[in-house]
């Protein structure tokens, strides 16, 4: 089955974003507070969004919705 989710761009994402993507894929049902996750990763929400956009073409919330629909 093909996925409609964009694959993260290899080599451009950082470890914190990769970890979050893997966690979201393992547990798409979890409730995600992206502001809290940004702080947990030591980033401001703006920095988190900027790094996320470099790694994934969808905003974090849209990515999670698409992931849930895929499931």
JORA-V38156 format. One record per residue. N is the residue number from 1. PSI is psi in radians with two decimals (none if undefined). OMEGA is omega in radians with two decimals (999 if undefined). NEAR is the number of other C-alpha atoms within 8 Angstrom. Layout:
n | psi | omega | near
N | PSI | OMEGA | NEAR
N | PSI | OMEGA | NEAR
This chain:
n | psi | omega | near
1 | 2.23 | 3.11 | 2
2 | 2.53 | 3.08 | 3
3 | 2.53 | 3.07 | 6
4 | -0.15 | 3.14 | 6
5 | 2.39 | 3.09 | 7
6 | 2.46 | 3.07 | 8
7 | 2.49 | 3.06 | 5
8 | 2.54 | -3.13 | 8
9 | 2.05 | -3.09 | 9
10 | 2.43 | 3.03 | 6
11 | -0.19 | -3.09 | 4
12 | -0.36 | -3.10 | 7
13 | 2.67 | 3.10 | 13
14 | 2.98 | -3.03 | 8
15 | -0.69 | -3.11 | 6
16 | -0.75 | 3.14 | 7
17 | -0.74 | 3.11 | 11
18 | -0.73 | 3.12 | 9
19 | -0.77 | 3.13 | 8
20 | -0.75 | 3.12 | 8
21 | -0.78 | 3.13 | 8
22 | -0.73 | 3.13 | 8
23 | -0.72 | 3.12 | 9
24 | -0.67 | 3.12 | 10
25 | -0.63 | 3.11 | 8
26 | -0.62 | -3.06 | 6
27 | 1.22 | -3.10 | 7
28 | -0.28 | -3.13 | 11
29 | -0.24 | -3.07 | 5
30 | 2.58 | 3.07 | 6
31 | 2.28 | -3.05 | 4
32 | 2.19 | 3.03 | 5
33 | 1.74 | -3.02 | 6
34 | -0.53 | 3.06 | 8
35 | -0.74 | 3.12 | 8
36 | -0.74 | 3.12 | 7
37 | -0.68 | 3.11 | 9
38 | -0.80 | 3.13 | 12
39 | -0.70 | 3.13 | 10
40 | -0.60 | 3.12 | 7
41 | 0.02 | 3.14 | 7
42 | 0.49 | -3.12 | 6
43 | 2.70 | 2.96 | 10
44 | 2.79 | 3.09 | 9
45 | -0.65 | 3.14 | 10
46 | -0.74 | 3.11 | 7
47 | -0.73 | 3.11 | 8
48 | -0.84 | 3.14 | 10
49 | -0.73 | -3.13 | 10
50 | -0.80 | 3.12 | 8
51 | -0.66 | 3.11 | 11
52 | -0.80 | -3.12 | 12
53 | -0.55 | 3.09 | 10
54 | -0.57 | -3.06 | 10
55 | -0.63 | -3.03 | 13
56 | 2.42 | -3.07 | 11
57 | -0.20 | 3.11 | 8
58 | 2.61 | 3.01 | 8
59 | 2.72 | -3.08 | 10
60 | -0.78 | -3.14 | 9
61 | -0.75 | 3.11 | 6
62 | -0.66 | 3.10 | 8
63 | -0.80 | -3.13 | 10
64 | -0.72 | 3.11 | 10
65 | -0.80 | 3.13 | 8
66 | -0.69 | 3.10 | 10
67 | -0.74 | 3.12 | 11
68 | -0.69 | 3.11 | 9
69 | -0.64 | 3.11 | 6
70 | -0.70 | 3.12 | 7
71 | none | 999 | 5
